[in-house]
């Protein structure tokens, strides 16, 4: 077999399989795969996909829930030189048709229960396990023995979450992803003896590329779950089958709010990773108080950079609970003003990146690519402050800063103040049009007890200057969010801006 450059996703797995062929690589439900078995299945998956008439460079959509089949299909695409296109399994209708059509996917691997949502002209191959499924067909398919991809080839079109506009397909090469895997391994202290749970959707870059693939690279045993179910997670931790977990703040909030959080034996959880959106400091303090020996890691970044850009490690949390840490191994970051000039430490500006982890641009969107990649740097859209020690703190998204009476208010600061009230389960702060204030600071709150609008406004005024306090409190039963846990403030502005 003639392989391409060693800096490829498929070569990473092949090295792990040769190093520890009999170690268990993946567990999913009742099935498990050793590294040797996984590597063989990936070669068969590559052959199966190419036998469907696909050619290297063709795009293959993946529209399914978490499973071992989903992982094997991604790795099979990588080995065959195909471009994997993960599709949010919540998408339907025009949104789904947009991603499939804009990517030009020649084939879509889909769970049987989801396939009916696809556009009628989409070519579909079943993904999940049943008589005509992807895994069942692997056993009858000889392993692929052809040329592998090169490091510069595209491995994936990683669509942005689309919280502010139509999603864009970030073009990720094999080389970019492998650089990101090494950054994740070093910054997150990933080790062969780890037993991580992978509970967030694998179509999302954080779970797949910050955790599952880097953990495969080091030879860990990976437990893939359908979803971050609290009962199952606590059972797995107590049984010693899982010792690390990545989850967005919304999931950690839910776990910390469980009635049995204070009584279950969770000492086996050694490492807790959070990211995808800003963790409220009061919630972080609650986790630390309950599990003082837990190593906490704040992971920050975005799809275009693979997605890991900065990490706040366990030793750096003291005194910096609101920080996202320092840039990882292969990332250079700085804070700039509107002219693109670097600002002094302690000054708010936009955080920009330069890195071999970065995507090659956006698929089929040259204007958006030119706008985002300027002067050799990727412009993130995040407002940040860098301190004298080189640590970054994210203040807000550029689009989420509120102009209240001509004064800029960071929504995160108001949210942190709200989370210190015991009756606040979740909160999102937005700006709504207002004749007097331009934008009125407005808090959308999910309560977990009896509380009034007046009480919450008074509580924030005790913590912050009065001009930063919400002018209104809107109570809801749940906040809209995407599958990565990011709260969709655009949806809140659209919903309440009309009332």
C-alpha positions, 0 to 999 in steps of 0.5 A: 500500500502506498501511503501519502504524507505521514501528517494525515488523519488516517496515518495517525490511527495506523500508528496507534494500531501498530503501537498497541493493536490489542488495546481497546480503542472504542466502546459503544454500547455492547460493541468494542473495537481494539486498535487493530480491529478499528484500523482494519474496519477503517480500511474496509470502510475506505474500500466500501466508499470508493466502491460506491463510485466516489473518487478522492476529493469527493464530498461525503455527508454524514447525517447521523447520531453518535455511534462507532459507525459514525467514527469509522465512516469519518476515518474511512473517508480520511483514508480514501482521500474523500472529504467528510462533511459532518451535518448537524443531525438536528437540521431539517428542511432548507437548512439541511438542504443548504449544507448538503447542496452547498458542500456538493456532497456526492453521497450522504451517510445517514441514520435510517431514522434521519434519511427521510429528512434529506432532499429527495435527490440526495444519494443515501447510504445507511449508516447505523447498524441494521441488515443493510447498514454500513458496519454490516457491509464492512465484513464482506468488503476487502480492505483498501490497499490504494494510495492514501491522501497527502497532508495538503488534501482536504479532510473535512468541510467543517461547517460553522455553527451558524449562530449569526448567519448561514453556516460556512464550510471551513476547509480543513486539511489533514495537516491542519487537523494533525497539528490541532491534535498535537496541540490538544494532546499537549495542552489537555494532558491526554494520556494512553491510560485515560478513559474519556466519555465522548457524549457530545455530537461527533458532528461537532468539531470540539468532541471529534477533533479536540477529544476523540481523535487526539485520544485515539492518537495517544492510544486511550480507551474511548467510550462513545455515548449517544448523549450526555445523560446524567444518570449514565455518566454518573453510573460510568464514573462510579463503575470506573469506566470513565474518568474524564469528560468534556461538556459545554457549560450548559451540560455542567450546569445541568449536572451540578444542579442534579439532586444527586450531585452532592451524594454520588461517588464521583471521585473517579472523575479525574479531568473535566473539560469545558468550553464551546461557550462561556462558563459562568464563574459561580457554576465553576466555583460550585464544581470546584467546591464539590470536587476539589481534586478534579483537574479543570480545563477551559478549552476555547476556540472555533471551527476555523482553527480545528477548533482548539485555540487556547486552554486554561489548565488546572494550575492556572485556574486560581485567580483566573476563573474567567480566563480561557488561558494561553494559546496552544502549541501551534497557535499564535494569538494577539488582540487588535483594534479596528485597524488591525493594530495590536493593543496594549495588554489590558485593553479590549480588542478582537482576538486574531490567530495565525496557525498551521491549524487554520482552515484554508478558507470557506468552501465556495465563499471567496468574499467571506474568506477574504473578509475573515483572513486579513493581513495574514491573520484570521479575525475571530469576531471575539472580543478579548483582553490579554494580561501581562502573563499572556493569558486571554479573557474573552469579553464577548462576541463582537455582535453580542456587545450591548450599546446602552445609552452610548456605553458598551456593556459586555453581556458576560459580565451581567450574566456572571452577576445573575448566576450568583443568585440562587434562583437562576438556573441559566441566563443569557443577556442581550440588547433589545432596541430601545428608544431611550437607551439605543439597546436596553440590557435585557436578561432572559432567565431560566429560574429554578425557584421563586424570584421576581424581575425586581429582585434580580435587577436589584441583585445585579445592581449590588454587583455592578454599576447601575447602568450595566443592570438589566432594564428587563428580565424575561423568564423562559423555561429553556434557552435556545442553543445549538448542539455544541451548547452555544446559546443562540442569542440571535434567536432570543433577539429575534423572538423578543425584539418583536414584542 
